[in-house]
Amino acid sequence: MNEDKNLVEKTLQGEQKAFEMIIQKYQQPLLNYIGRMVGERELALDFTQEVFIRTYSSLRSYKPQFKFSTWLYRIASNFIIDYWRKKKIDTFSLDHQKKMDRDLPPIQVPADEESLVTKFETSQLRGRIERALDRIPSSLREVFVWRHINELSYEEIAEIKGLPTGTIKNRVFQAKELIRNLLEETP
Amino acid sequence: MTCLSIEQIYLYIEKELPSAKNREIQKHLADCPKCQKAVEERKLLIEAAESLPAWETPLGFTQQVMARIFQARVSPLSWLGAVVSGFASMILAVVLFALVTGQNFSDLLRGSYYTLLNAIKNLSPLLAKILKLAPLLLKILQQFGEFLVKGLTLLTSLISPQVQIIIITVVIVIIASSIYGLRRKLFIGEKA
């Protein structure tokens, strides 16, 4: 964590090499996140570049009391939301998401719960998860990717989104249940 | 303990529960095949999700980003390089012009010298007046200069160096041709 802060400081002092190290460290996780959010490789690569450019331009506004990685993901998240707004792609309104957060009960496992996961082989399962991911609401997909692909903690995700940790946990498990239910429908 | 909620199952798998609650769940799972099956099911889902293939960045991606970031940030005086290149191209153009058309280059230079001399002679009374107003003019010129530098710096950050050289060369050639053409016209007029 301190390593990132040192790199930021060195970049601000004019050391280009330090920012190059930041790019090398975060290009892969950032592309994994952006790629799964937009679904197209070329677009994802372009957006990843844009996010790094935006990050460099606003580096002076970075506050070292926060983790650099969460700040970077927040820039990326806002970038994607801006893109969807411009493209008029439905990003799920805040009210809709609040309703989803409220409505979710502590679901109990039904007595006759069907096994949806164990019937697939691992490689088959991965393919189905990828396709199911495209079909779940973007607000749920985002937290799922951060948690299970970028392997961020719930606290880090809560910091990125500026939401309570409980809400984030709730959304991640909604995402997983939705994906699980979509496994069979997804070819 | 009653059967687990789905949220509890996920938090248990991800080790997000306090240890006392964890032990309680483990105890329940030992006696409840339904919850055992549900935990197993979701464990597999998470394992598969966490082993999804990574999106790889292409070779040279870092350099591409670095080039995009640092190419856009040119030094404030970078336009000077473009001006020098412009003049160099103009000189080359004049030499080529002389070689192709066969016109005497020294005559051309001599003509320019007389034009300049005449201009100084004609403008000297005006220059004397300008000298009186020098402090004010200097202030205006300074402000104009600052504005010009800012403008050119902004332009150089927007236009690539190659395009800058082409633009400056074209402008210089147009100015040079206009002066040359005007001088020729005046010369023909004098002859007539």
Interface residues (C-beta under 8 A of the other chain):
Chain A: Q16 F19 E20 I23 Q24 Q27 Q28 L31 N32 G35 R36 R41 A44 L45 T48 Q49 F52 I53 Y56 P106 I107 Q108 V109 A111 E113 S115 L116 V117 T118 T122 L125 R126 I129 E130 F144 H148 I149 E151 Y154 K169 N170 V172 F173 K176 E177 I179 R180
Chain B: C3 L4 S5 I6 E7 Q8 I9 Y10 L11 E16 K34 C35 K37 A38 E40 E41 R42 L44 L45 I46 A48 A49 E50 S51 L52 P53 A54 W55 E56 T57 P58 F61 T62 Q64 V65 M66 R68 I69 F70
